[in-house]
């Protein structure tokens, strides 16, 4: 990965840029009226603080006011206590409250300190006591209003508050994850260049080194988002890790054209086939499941992954098993296995979190994002209709019900994302994920500037597979995108911070930004097709 010294230089400059922005953020938060720190970071830390300190044992099992769980909700003196409501913490508090080793038993025959059973029970309780204390003292991060994230994020940030490093710990963590994203970009580029060295030599060009450095590490936009306290860099790290591991486990068949098999080998049983790397296969499923757990939207990549795995399976069945026309069930088997593996891992993660934090986790971290209606701090193309229909009675008419429904944008958005994934995933997995993300973000019912990161971390990778006829076109697209975003943000700032009536103009700028995204995607797909044609022609000429 670091065979080029230039990459080390980019990493050093990227770390220095983020360190400088962290220092500037402290100064701006202290001396300027407009804070540098994002409001979401305050929510993260408040949730982490509640998880770490809102349920002390002194106020629960060690307090004479606490007898059972109902006291946490009915006792006024315990109103400030917010404990995790899952099964494990409730059981842990019950066990600690009824510790048989502390209280003298009522009946001697029930608890005999000299009996073998009591000694085994006492030893088991002593062994598991630290686990009971840990789960019993976990707080509820959802006690903080507007905390709509997985409790795992608060759990990661929580210990920093005990050491007094809570103010910057999360920002440093997110900034380091932001730098690690560039490392994974280089890893993906190197993996693809090695696999397609003969059919697409352009992948190993100097762009493979400079694009992640220039477009990501030295780009102030993602650096600022991470240092302001956005946790999206963790999601980006998981998404890029998932792509890297999946490409290693199931190499892309061809970025240029379908390989031609001149002579098929002797037929073999398709059940004998295995992926190229089983550890990477399982790791890819875990990273995707964890990414979906942190932020629901990566589930849309399922369409691209299924198309990629079907193409890979079709090719290996012909190349390794000698099956000229593989059956559909054999082709789709690998995708079905990966989908099942991801689903099981995701389900286990959610069950584990539910066992600790209970119903508030399901309501705030999962259901909220499906049914949410944001009429503030949200400037998508749907924000003005959502604002105007906020107080409508959904039962007045089916038109009102449809307009006020939070699912009104979900169906067309998912259809468009699925069509893109199935159409491009079998030809270029990274390009398919990129276009899917742009379509998802542009048509999402909730839209803020940090959502741009969701597709920006793909650009340094797909940049090596784009061929524009003129460099001026690249500059024009960048200026067009930046200008549309600047106008959109300026109007949003006037509405949010200056309380000016810019509703209509902001909505029109949202429509303009959507149009700019459509134009950029269309031009990039044209450049991608042009690159494929050039690489195919060069390969045929070399042969």
C-alpha positions as CSV (number, residue, x, y, z in Angstrom):
1,X,0.0,0.0,0.0
2,X,2.8,2.4,0.8
3,X,5.2,1.5,-1.9
4,X,5.0,5.1,-2.9
5,X,6.6,7.7,-0.6
6,X,4.0,10.2,-1.7
7,X,1.3,8.3,0.1
8,X,3.2,8.8,3.4
9,X,3.4,12.5,2.6
10,X,-0.3,12.7,2.0
11,X,-1.1,10.9,5.3
12,X,1.2,13.2,7.2
13,X,-0.4,16.3,5.6
14,X,-3.9,14.9,6.2
15,X,-3.2,14.3,9.9
16,X,-1.7,17.8,10.2
17,X,-4.8,19.4,8.5
18,X,-7.2,17.6,10.8
19,X,-5.0,18.5,13.9
20,X,-5.1,22.2,12.8
21,X,-8.9,22.1,12.4
22,X,-9.3,20.5,15.8
23,X,-7.3,23.4,17.3
24,X,-9.2,26.0,15.4
25,X,-12.5,24.4,16.5
26,X,-11.5,24.8,20.2
27,X,-10.7,28.5,19.5
28,X,-13.9,29.1,17.5
29,X,-16.1,27.4,20.1
30,X,-14.6,29.6,22.8
31,X,-14.4,33.0,21.1
32,X,-17.0,33.2,18.4
33,X,-20.8,33.3,18.4
34,X,-21.1,30.6,15.7
35,X,-19.8,27.3,17.1
36,X,-17.5,25.1,15.2
37,X,-18.7,21.9,16.8
38,X,-21.7,20.2,15.1
39,X,-24.8,19.9,17.2
40,X,-24.8,16.2,16.6
41,X,-21.5,15.9,18.5
42,X,-23.2,17.5,21.5
43,X,-25.9,14.9,21.3
44,X,-23.4,12.1,21.0
45,X,-21.6,13.2,24.1
46,X,-24.8,13.8,26.1
47,X,-25.9,10.3,25.2
48,X,-22.5,8.9,26.2
49,X,-22.5,10.8,29.5
50,X,-26.0,9.5,30.3
51,X,-24.9,5.9,29.4
52,X,-21.8,6.3,31.6
53,X,-23.1,8.1,34.6
54,X,-27.0,8.3,34.6
55,X,-27.4,5.0,36.5
56,X,-25.0,4.8,39.4
57,X,-25.4,1.8,41.7
58,X,-25.6,4.2,44.6
59,X,-28.9,5.4,43.3
60,X,-30.3,1.9,42.5
61,X,-29.2,-1.3,44.2
62,X,-27.4,0.5,47.0
63,X,-30.2,3.0,47.7
64,X,-33.0,2.3,50.2
65,X,-35.4,4.1,47.8
66,X,-34.9,1.4,45.2
67,X,-36.7,-1.9,45.7
68,X,-37.6,-2.9,42.1
69,X,-37.7,-1.4,38.6
70,X,-41.0,0.4,39.2
71,X,-39.3,2.7,41.6
72,X,-37.2,4.1,38.8
73,X,-40.3,5.4,37.1
74,X,-42.6,6.1,40.1
75,X,-40.3,7.4,42.9
76,X,-39.8,11.2,42.5
77,X,-36.5,11.1,44.3
78,X,-35.1,8.8,41.5
79,X,-36.4,10.9,38.6
80,X,-32.8,11.9,37.7
81,X,-31.8,8.2,37.3
82,X,-32.0,6.9,33.7
83,X,-31.0,3.3,33.6
84,X,-30.8,0.9,30.6
85,X,-34.1,-0.9,30.2
86,X,-33.0,-4.1,28.6
87,X,-33.4,-7.6,30.1
88,X,-29.7,-7.9,31.1
89,X,-29.5,-4.7,33.2
90,X,-32.9,-5.4,34.9
91,X,-31.8,-8.9,35.8
92,X,-28.4,-7.6,36.9
93,X,-30.0,-5.1,39.3
94,X,-32.3,-7.7,40.7
95,X,-29.4,-10.1,41.4
96,X,-27.3,-7.4,43.0
97,X,-30.3,-6.2,45.1
98,X,-30.9,-9.8,46.3
99,X,-27.3,-10.7,46.8
100,X,-27.4,-14.0,48.9
101,X,-23.8,-13.4,50.2
102,X,-24.7,-10.2,51.9
103,X,-28.0,-10.8,53.6
104,X,-28.5,-13.4,56.3
105,X,-31.1,-16.0,55.1
106,X,-34.4,-16.3,56.8
107,X,-34.3,-20.1,56.9
108,X,-31.1,-21.9,57.7
109,X,-32.0,-24.9,55.5
110,X,-32.4,-22.7,52.5
111,X,-28.9,-21.2,52.7
112,X,-26.3,-23.2,54.6
113,X,-22.9,-21.5,54.3
114,X,-21.2,-24.9,55.0
115,X,-23.0,-26.8,52.2
116,X,-21.4,-27.6,48.9
117,X,-24.2,-26.0,47.0
118,X,-23.9,-22.7,48.8
119,X,-20.1,-22.6,48.3
120,X,-20.6,-23.2,44.5
121,X,-23.3,-20.6,44.3
122,X,-21.1,-18.1,46.2
123,X,-18.1,-18.9,43.9
124,X,-20.3,-18.4,40.8
125,X,-21.7,-15.1,42.1
126,X,-18.2,-13.9,42.9
127,X,-17.0,-14.7,39.4
128,X,-19.9,-13.0,37.6
129,X,-20.3,-10.1,40.0
130,X,-18.2,-7.7,37.9
131,X,-20.5,-8.4,34.9
132,X,-23.6,-7.8,36.9
133,X,-22.2,-4.5,38.2
134,X,-21.3,-3.4,34.7
135,X,-24.7,-4.1,33.1
136,X,-26.6,-2.8,36.2
137,X,-24.8,0.6,36.0
138,X,-25.4,1.2,32.3
139,X,-27.4,4.3,31.7
140,X,-30.0,5.0,28.9
141,X,-28.5,7.3,26.2
142,X,-32.0,7.9,24.9
143,X,-32.7,9.9,28.0
144,X,-31.1,12.7,26.0
145,X,-33.7,14.1,23.6
146,X,-32.9,13.8,19.9
147,X,-30.4,10.9,20.5
148,X,-31.4,8.7,17.6
149,X,-28.3,6.5,17.2
150,X,-27.1,3.1,18.2
151,X,-26.1,2.9,21.9
152,X,-22.8,1.4,20.7
153,X,-21.7,4.9,19.6
154,X,-22.4,6.2,23.1
155,X,-20.7,3.1,24.6
156,X,-17.5,3.9,22.6
157,X,-17.5,7.5,23.7
158,X,-18.6,6.9,27.2
159,X,-15.3,5.9,29.0
160,X,-13.7,9.2,27.8
161,X,-16.0,11.1,30.1
162,X,-14.7,9.2,33.1
163,X,-11.1,10.4,32.3
164,X,-12.2,14.0,31.5
165,X,-11.2,13.7,27.8
166,X,-14.8,13.6,26.6
167,X,-14.7,17.0,24.8
168,X,-12.1,16.0,22.2
169,X,-12.0,12.2,22.3
170,X,-14.8,11.7,19.8
171,X,-13.5,14.3,17.4
172,X,-10.0,12.7,17.4
173,X,-11.6,9.3,16.9
174,X,-13.6,10.5,14.0
175,X,-10.6,12.3,12.5
176,X,-8.5,9.2,12.7
177,X,-11.2,7.1,11.1
178,X,-11.3,9.8,8.3
179,X,-7.6,9.2,7.7
180,X,-8.1,5.5,7.7
181,X,-10.7,5.8,5.0
182,X,-7.9,7.0,2.6
183,X,-5.8,3.9,3.5
184,X,-8.7,1.7,2.5
185,X,-9.1,3.7,-0.7
186,X,-5.5,2.9,-1.6
187,X,-6.0,-0.7,-0.6
188,X,-9.0,-1.1,-2.9
189,X,-7.2,0.6,-5.8
190,X,-4.2,-1.6,-5.4
191,X,-6.3,-4.7,-5.2
192,X,-8.2,-3.8,-8.4
193,X,-5.0,-2.8,-10.2
194,X,-3.4,-6.2,-9.3
195,X,-6.4,-8.2,-10.4
196,X,-6.9,-6.3,-13.7
197,X,-3.3,-5.5,-14.6
198,X,-3.6,-7.0,-18.1
199,X,-7.1,-5.9,-19.1
200,X,-7.1,-2.4,-17.5
201,X,-3.5,-1.1,-17.0
202,X,-4.9,2.4,-16.3
203,X,-5.9,1.4,-12.8
204,X,-2.2,1.4,-11.8
205,X,-1.6,4.9,-12.9
206,X,-0.4,7.8,-10.8
207,X,-4.0,8.7,-10.2
208,X,-4.3,5.7,-7.8
209,X,-1.8,7.5,-5.5
210,X,-2.9,11.1,-5.9
211,X,-6.7,10.9,-6.0
212,X,-7.1,9.6,-2.4
213,X,-4.6,12.2,-1.2
214,X,-6.0,15.2,-3.0
215,X,-9.7,14.4,-3.0
216,X,-9.8,13.1,0.5
217,X,-6.8,13.6,2.8
218,X,-6.2,17.2,1.7
219,X,-9.9,18.0,1.0
220,X,-11.0,20.5,3.7
221,X,-14.7,19.4,3.3
222,X,-14.5,15.9,4.7
223,X,-11.7,17.0,7.2
224,X,-14.0,19.7,8.5
225,X,-17.0,17.3,8.8
226,X,-15.0,14.8,10.9
227,X,-13.4,17.4,13.1
228,X,-16.7,19.1,13.8
229,X,-17.8,15.9,15.4
230,X,-19.7,13.9,12.8
231,X,-19.6,10.1,13.2
232,X,-20.1,9.4,9.5
233,X,-16.4,8.7,9.1
234,X,-17.0,5.5,11.1
235,X,-19.6,4.5,8.6
236,X,-17.4,5.3,5.7
237,X,-14.6,3.2,7.2
238,X,-16.9,0.2,7.5
239,X,-18.3,0.7,4.0
240,X,-14.9,0.9,2.4
241,X,-13.7,-2.1,4.5
242,X,-16.7,-4.1,3.4
243,X,-15.9,-3.3,-0.3
244,X,-12.2,-4.2,0.1
245,X,-12.9,-7.5,1.8
246,X,-15.7,-8.4,-0.6
247,X,-13.4,-7.7,-3.6
248,X,-10.7,-9.9,-2.1
249,X,-13.1,-12.7,-1.4
250,X,-14.9,-12.5,-4.8
251,X,-12.7,-10.7,-7.3
252,X,-14.4,-8.6,-9.9
253,X,-14.7,-10.6,-13.1
254,X,-13.9,-7.8,-15.5
255,X,-14.0,-4.0,-15.4
256,X,-13.8,-3.8,-19.2
257,X,-15.5,-6.7,-20.8
258,X,-16.6,-10.3,-20.0
259,X,-13.6,-12.6,-20.3
260,X,-13.9,-15.2,-23.1
261,X,-13.3,-18.8,-22.2
262,X,-11.9,-20.6,-25.2
263,X,-12.1,-24.1,-23.7
264,X,-14.2,-25.2,-20.8
265,X,-12.6,-27.7,-18.3
266,X,-14.2,-30.9,-17.3
267,X,-17.5,-30.5,-15.4
268,X,-17.4,-30.4,-11.7
269,X,-20.0,-30.2,-8.9
270,X,-20.9,-26.5,-8.3
271,X,-21.1,-27.2,-4.5
272,X,-17.3,-27.7,-4.5
273,X,-16.7,-24.1,-5.3
274,X,-15.5,-21.8,-2.5
275,X,-14.8,-18.1,-2.3
276,X,-11.3,-16.9,-2.8
277,X,-10.8,-16.0,0.9
278,X,-13.3,-17.2,3.5
279,X,-12.0,-14.9,6.2
280,X,-12.5,-11.8,4.0
281,X,-16.0,-13.2,3.0
282,X,-17.1,-13.3,6.6
283,X,-15.4,-10.0,7.4
284,X,-17.2,-8.3,4.5
285,X,-20.6,-9.5,5.8
286,X,-19.7,-8.3,9.3
287,X,-18.6,-4.9,8.2
288,X,-21.7,-4.4,6.1
289,X,-24.0,-5.5,8.9
290,X,-22.2,-3.2,11.4
291,X,-22.4,-0.3,8.9
292,X,-26.2,-0.8,8.6
293,X,-26.5,-1.0,12.4
294,X,-24.7,2.3,12.7
295,X,-26.6,4.0,9.8
296,X,-29.4,2.2,8.0
297,X,-28.7,3.5,4.5
298,X,-25.9,1.0,3.5
299,X,-28.5,-1.6,3.1
300,X,-29.1,-0.2,-0.4
301,X,-25.8,-1.7,-1.5
302,X,-27.5,-5.1,-1.3
303,X,-28.6,-4.8,-4.9
304,X,-25.1,-4.1,-6.2
305,X,-23.6,-6.9,-4.1
306,X,-26.2,-9.4,-5.4
307,X,-25.5,-8.4,-9.0
308,X,-21.7,-8.6,-8.4
309,X,-21.9,-12.0,-6.8
310,X,-24.2,-13.4,-9.6
311,X,-21.7,-12.3,-12.2
312,X,-18.8,-13.7,-10.2
313,X,-20.6,-17.0,-9.7
314,X,-21.6,-17.3,-13.3
315,X,-18.0,-16.8,-14.4
316,X,-16.4,-19.3,-12.0
317,X,-19.1,-21.9,-12.8
318,X,-18.0,-21.7,-16.5
319,X,-14.3,-21.3,-15.8
320,X,-13.8,-23.8,-13.0
321,X,-16.8,-26.2,-13.3
322,X,-17.0,-26.4,-17.0
323,X,-20.7,-25.5,-17.1
324,X,-21.5,-23.7,-20.3
325,X,-24.9,-22.5,-19.2
326,X,-25.2,-22.4,-15.4
327,X,-28.6,-22.8,-13.9
328,X,-30.1,-19.7,-12.3
329,X,-30.2,-21.3,-8.8
330,X,-26.5,-22.1,-8.9
331,X,-25.7,-18.5,-10.1
332,X,-27.8,-16.9,-7.3
333,X,-26.7,-19.2,-4.6
334,X,-23.7,-17.1,-3.5
335,X,-25.7,-13.9,-3.3
336,X,-28.3,-15.7,-1.2
337,X,-25.6,-17.0,1.1
338,X,-24.1,-13.6,1.6
339,X,-27.5,-11.9,2.2
340,X,-28.4,-14.6,4.8
341,X,-25.0,-14.2,6.5
342,X,-25.4,-10.4,6.7
343,X,-29.0,-10.7,7.9
344,X,-28.0,-13.1,10.7
345,X,-25.1,-10.9,11.8
346,X,-27.3,-7.7,11.7
347,X,-30.1,-9.5,13.7
348,X,-27.6,-10.7,16.3
349,X,-26.2,-7.2,16.7
350,X,-29.7,-5.8,17.2
351,X,-30.8,-8.5,19.6
352,X,-27.6,-8.0,21.6
353,X,-28.3,-4.2,21.9
354,X,-32.0,-4.8,22.6
355,X,-31.1,-7.1,25.5
356,X,-29.2,-4.3,27.1
357,X,-31.2,-1.1,26.1
358,X,-34.6,-2.6,25.4
359,X,-37.6,-0.9,23.7
360,X,-36.1,2.6,23.6
361,X,-33.4,1.3,21.2
362,X,-36.0,-0.1,18.8
363,X,-38.1,3.1,18.9
364,X,-35.4,5.7,18.6
365,X,-32.6,4.0,16.6
366,X,-34.7,1.9,14.1
367,X,-38.3,2.9,13.8
368,X,-37.7,6.6,14.1
369,X,-35.6,6.7,10.9
370,X,-38.3,4.9,8.9
371,X,-41.2,7.0,10.1
372,X,-39.5,10.3,10.7
373,X,-40.9,13.6,9.4
374,X,-38.3,16.3,9.7
375,X,-39.6,19.8,8.9
376,X,-36.6,21.6,10.4
377,X,-32.9,21.2,9.9
378,X,-33.7,19.3,6.7
379,X,-33.5,20.9,3.3
380,X,-34.3,18.1,0.9
381,X,-36.7,18.4,-2.1
382,X,-39.3,17.2,0.3
383,X,-38.8,19.6,3.1
384,X,-41.3,22.3,2.0
385,X,-44.1,19.8,1.4
386,X,-43.3,18.2,4.7
387,X,-43.4,21.6,6.4
388,X,-46.7,22.6,4.8
389,X,-48.4,19.3,5.7
390,X,-47.0,19.0,9.2
391,X,-50.2,19.8,11.0
392,X,-52.5,18.1,8.5
393,X,-54.9,15.4,9.7
394,X,-53.9,12.3,7.7
395,X,-57.6,11.1,7.8
396,X,-59.1,14.0,5.9
397,X,-58.4,12.5,2.5
398,X,-56.1,10.1,0.8
399,X,-54.3,13.0,-0.9
400,X,-53.5,14.5,2.4
401,X,-52.5,11.1,3.8
402,X,-50.2,10.5,1.0
403,X,-48.6,14.0,1.1
404,X,-48.1,13.8,4.9
405,X,-46.8,10.2,4.9
406,X,-43.1,9.9,5.7
407,X,-43.0,6.9,3.3
408,X,-44.1,9.0,0.3
409,X,-40.4,9.3,-0.8
410,X,-39.3,5.8,0.2
411,X,-40.9,3.7,-2.6
412,X,-39.6,5.7,-5.6
413,X,-36.2,6.1,-3.9
414,X,-35.8,2.4,-3.3
415,X,-36.9,1.5,-6.8
416,X,-34.4,3.9,-8.4
417,X,-31.6,2.6,-6.1
418,X,-32.4,-1.0,-6.8
419,X,-32.4,-0.5,-10.6
420,X,-29.0,1.2,-10.4
421,X,-27.6,-1.5,-8.3
422,X,-28.8,-4.4,-10.4
423,X,-27.8,-2.6,-13.6
424,X,-24.2,-1.7,-12.7
425,X,-23.2,-4.1,-9.9
426,X,-22.2,-6.9,-12.2
427,X,-19.9,-4.6,-14.2
428,X,-18.3,-2.4,-11.6
429,X,-19.1,-2.8,-7.9
430,X,-17.6,0.4,-6.7
431,X,-19.2,2.5,-9.5
432,X,-22.6,0.9,-8.8
433,X,-22.3,1.7,-5.0
434,X,-21.3,5.3,-5.9
435,X,-24.3,5.9,-8.2
436,X,-26.6,4.2,-5.7
437,X,-25.4,6.5,-3.0
438,X,-25.9,9.7,-5.1
439,X,-29.4,8.6,-6.1
440,X,-30.2,7.7,-2.5
441,X,-28.9,11.0,-1.1
442,X,-30.4,13.2,-3.8
443,X,-33.9,11.7,-3.3
444,X,-33.7,11.2,0.4
445,X,-36.5,12.8,2.5
446,X,-33.9,14.1,5.0
447,X,-30.9,16.0,3.6
448,X,-28.0,17.8,5.3
449,X,-24.5,18.7,4.1
450,X,-22.8,15.9,5.9
451,X,-24.7,13.4,3.7
452,X,-22.4,14.4,0.8
453,X,-19.7,12.4,2.5
454,X,-21.7,9.2,1.8
455,X,-20.6,9.3,-1.9
456,X,-17.5,11.4,-1.7
457,X,-15.5,8.5,-0.2
458,X,-16.0,6.6,-3.5
459,X,-14.8,9.4,-5.8
460,X,-11.0,8.8,-5.3
461,X,-11.6,5.1,-6.3
462,X,-13.9,5.6,-9.4
463,X,-11.7,8.6,-10.5
464,X,-9.3,6.1,-12.0
465,X,-12.1,4.7,-14.2
466,X,-13.3,8.0,-15.6
467,X,-12.2,9.4,-19.0
468,X,-13.4,12.9,-19.7
469,X,-12.7,14.3,-23.2
470,X,-11.5,17.6,-21.7
471,X,-10.2,18.5,-18.3
472,X,-12.3,21.6,-18.4
473,X,-15.4,19.4,-18.1
474,X,-14.1,18.1,-14.7
475,X,-13.6,21.6,-13.5
476,X,-17.0,22.7,-14.7
477,X,-18.7,19.8,-12.9
478,X,-16.8,20.7,-9.7
479,X,-17.7,24.4,-9.9
480,X,-21.4,23.5,-10.7
481,X,-21.7,21.1,-7.8
482,X,-19.9,23.5,-5.3
483,X,-21.9,26.5,-6.5
484,X,-25.2,24.7,-6.2
485,X,-24.2,23.5,-2.7
486,X,-23.0,27.0,-1.7
487,X,-26.3,28.6,-2.7
488,X,-28.3,25.9,-0.9
489,X,-26.3,26.3,2.3
490,X,-26.5,30.1,2.2
491,X,-30.3,30.0,2.0
492,X,-30.4,27.3,4.7
493,X,-28.2,29.4,6.9
494,X,-30.5,32.5,6.5
495,X,-33.5,30.4,7.4
496,X,-32.0,28.5,10.3
497,X,-29.8,31.1,12.0
498,X,-31.2,34.5,10.8
499,X,-34.9,33.5,10.8
500,X,-35.4,35.0,7.4
501,X,-38.3,33.8,5.2
502,X,-36.4,31.9,2.5
503,X,-38.6,28.8,2.3
504,X,-39.5,29.1,-1.4
505,X,-36.0,30.1,-2.5
506,X,-34.5,27.3,-0.4
507,X,-36.8,24.8,-1.9
508,X,-36.0,26.0,-5.4
509,X,-32.3,25.7,-4.6
510,X,-32.9,22.1,-3.4
511,X,-34.5,21.3,-6.8
512,X,-31.5,22.9,-8.4
513,X,-29.1,20.8,-6.4
514,X,-31.0,17.7,-7.3
515,X,-30.7,18.6,-11.0
516,X,-27.0,19.2,-10.5
517,X,-26.6,15.7,-9.0
518,X,-28.4,14.2,-12.0
519,X,-26.1,16.1,-14.5
520,X,-23.0,15.0,-12.6
521,X,-24.0,11.4,-12.5
522,X,-24.9,11.4,-16.2
523,X,-21.6,12.9,-17.2
524,X,-19.6,10.6,-14.9
525,X,-21.4,7.5,-16.4
526,X,-20.5,8.8,-19.8
527,X,-16.9,9.1,-18.8
528,X,-16.9,5.7,-17.2
529,X,-18.3,4.1,-20.4
530,X,-15.7,6.0,-22.5
531,X,-12.9,4.6,-20.2
532,X,-14.2,1.1,-20.6
533,X,-14.3,1.4,-24.4
534,X,-10.7,2.7,-24.5
535,X,-9.4,0.0,-22.2
536,X,-11.2,-2.7,-24.3
537,X,-9.8,-1.3,-27.5
538,X,-6.3,-1.2,-26.0
539,X,-6.6,-4.8,-24.8
540,X,-7.7,-6.0,-28.2
541,X,-4.9,-4.2,-29.9
542,X,-2.3,-5.7,-27.5
543,X,-3.7,-9.2,-28.3
